[in-house]
Amino acid sequence: MSKQHWDATKIPDQQGKVIIVTGSTSGLGKEAVKIIAGKNAKVIMAVRNVDKGKDVVNEIQKKFKHADIDVKKLDLSNLSSIRAFANVIMENYDRLDILINNAGIMFGPYSKTVDGFENQFGTNHLGHFALTGLLMPLLKKTEASRIIALSSLAHTMGNLNFEDLNWDARKYNTQKAYGDSKISNLYFTYELARRLNKDGNHPRITAAHPGWTATDLQRNSALMSGMNKFFAQRVEMGVLPTLRAAFDENAKAGEFYGPSGIMNMRGYPVAHSSNKRSYDKARARELWKRSEEMTGVKF
């Protein structure tokens, strides 16, 4: 794999393009919005807290006066909110060039979404599965559109129990549940890439992970927060795999981008492989079937 130093300067002008970034009031999502807005795209921040989103817009516009950013309400743990958001986008926009499925939660106590799904699996995977499916007509309508799924090195902890996806029968393990949600992001990416390949890889879907990057996502882990000062890279570097997956014209459908350094934790982004389990086509198909049943969204 090439270890060229790919960074945000490689992103061409995005004038006229419409780009959605979920979970963009802090961390990787916020940094992505700042960079993309600076490239003259129309950016839609899809966020739970609209007021906080507007504060981010004001902050970014101090640097980029003419940044074109819209803030829309989206709660990925609520299927009704996802449908409402998708309806707003479909009614108000005639194109969608890039959908960056960035939002995520990590290592919280056991809880369920309003629709009865385990919270991490429901938010990180099912929420984005439903959102992508509902926006697919607009993505297919837009030439050279792209979808990016944000996974994690924690996908290596994932091992889905299809008979207990919501952890109703097992003792809850928040780390394993997070790993399940992150390997699900990869099953989704690889399965959708296979399905879209029949349509000429349009839209093009890729995946990314930020390595070990210091963000608010780690607030529920005292250990990780404490170790950030020794191992974590800054968000300006951590966002680069997502951006390369989204904007590198040479990125192929189904590729997985992450840092190039030791253990893929730090460094400039390159394409590399996820773990062996994540490439299991039978498990990916089963997850797809379950996801359609659970969300009521069919592609």
WOQUIWO-V912206 format. One record per residue. N is the residue number from 1. RES is the residue in one small letter. SS is DSSP state (h for helix, s for strand, l for the rest). Layout:
N | RES | SS
N | RES | SS
This chain:
1 | m | l
2 | s | l
3 | k | l
4 | q | l
5 | h | l
6 | w | l
7 | d | l
8 | a | h
9 | t | h
10 | k | h
11 | i | l
12 | p | l
13 | d | l
14 | q | l
15 | q | l
16 | g | l
17 | k | l
18 | v | s
19 | i | s
20 | i | s
21 | v | s
22 | t | s
23 | g | l
24 | s | l
25 | t | l
26 | s | l
27 | g | h
28 | l | h
29 | g | h
30 | k | h
31 | e | h
32 | a | h
33 | v | h
34 | k | h
35 | i | h
36 | i | h
37 | a | h
38 | g | l
39 | k | l
40 | n | l
41 | a | l
42 | k | s
43 | v | s
44 | i | s
45 | m | s
46 | a | s
47 | v | s
48 | r | l
49 | n | l
50 | v | h
51 | d | h
52 | k | h
53 | g | h
54 | k | h
55 | d | h
56 | v | h
57 | v | h
58 | n | h
59 | e | h
60 | i | h
61 | q | h
62 | k | h
63 | k | h
64 | f | l
65 | k | l
66 | h | l
67 | a | l
68 | d | s
69 | i | s
70 | d | s
71 | v | s
72 | k | s
73 | k | s
74 | l | l
75 | d | l
76 | l | l
77 | s | l
78 | n | l
79 | l | h
80 | s | h
81 | s | h
82 | i | h
83 | r | h
84 | a | h
85 | f | h
86 | a | h
87 | n | h
88 | v | h
89 | i | h
90 | m | h
91 | e | h
92 | n | h
93 | y | l
94 | d | l
95 | r | l
96 | l | l
97 | d | l
98 | i | s
99 | l | s
100 | i | s
101 | n | s
102 | n | l
103 | a | l
104 | g | l
105 | i | l
106 | m | l
107 | f | l
108 | g | l
109 | p | l
110 | y | l
111 | s | l
112 | k | s
113 | t | l
114 | v | l
115 | d | l
116 | g | l
117 | f | l
118 | e | s
119 | n | h
120 | q | h
121 | f | h
122 | g | h
123 | t | h
124 | n | h
125 | h | h
126 | l | h
127 | g | h
128 | h | h
129 | f | h
130 | a | h
131 | l | h
132 | t | h
133 | g | h
134 | l | h
135 | l | h
136 | m | h
137 | p | h
138 | l | h
139 | l | h
140 | k | h
141 | k | h
142 | t | l
143 | e | l
144 | a | l
145 | s | l
146 | r | s
147 | i | s
148 | i | s
149 | a | s
150 | l | s
151 | s | l
152 | s | l
153 | l | h
154 | a | h
155 | h | h
156 | t | h
157 | m | h
158 | g | l
159 | n | l
160 | l | l
161 | n | l
162 | f | l
163 | e | l
164 | d | l
165 | l | l
166 | n | l
167 | w | l
168 | d | l
169 | a | l
170 | r | l
171 | k | l
172 | y | l
173 | n | l
174 | t | h
175 | q | h
176 | k | h
177 | a | h
178 | y | h
179 | g | h
180 | d | h
181 | s | h
182 | k | h
183 | i | h
184 | s | h
185 | n | h
186 | l | h
187 | y | h
188 | f | h
189 | t | h
190 | y | h
191 | e | h
192 | l | h
193 | a | h
194 | r | h
195 | r | h
196 | l | h
197 | n | h
198 | k | l
199 | d | l
200 | g | l
201 | n | l
202 | h | l
203 | p | l
204 | r | s
205 | i | s
206 | t | s
207 | a | s
208 | a | s
209 | h | l
210 | p | l
211 | g | l
212 | w | l
213 | t | s
214 | a | l
215 | t | l
216 | d | h
217 | l | h
218 | q | h
219 | r | h
220 | n | h
221 | s | l
222 | a | h
223 | l | h
224 | m | h
225 | s | h
226 | g | h
227 | m | h
228 | n | h
229 | k | h
230 | f | h
231 | f | h
232 | a | l
233 | q | s
234 | r | l
235 | v | h
236 | e | h
237 | m | h
238 | g | h
239 | v | l
240 | l | h
241 | p | h
242 | t | h
243 | l | h
244 | r | h
245 | a | h
246 | a | h
247 | f | h
248 | d | l
249 | e | l
250 | n | l
251 | a | l
252 | k | l
253 | a | l
254 | g | l
255 | e | l
256 | f | s
257 | y | s
258 | g | s
259 | p | s
260 | s | l
261 | g | l
262 | i | h
263 | m | h
264 | n | h
265 | m | l
266 | r | l
267 | g | l
268 | y | l
269 | p | s
270 | v | s
271 | a | s
272 | h | l
273 | s | l
274 | s | l
275 | n | l
276 | k | h
277 | r | h
278 | s | h
279 | y | h
280 | d | l
281 | k | h
282 | a | h
283 | r | h
284 | a | h
285 | r | h
286 | e | h
287 | l | h
288 | w | h
289 | k | h
290 | r | h
291 | s | h
292 | e | h
293 | e | h
294 | m | h
295 | t | h
296 | g | l
297 | v | l
298 | k | l
299 | f | l
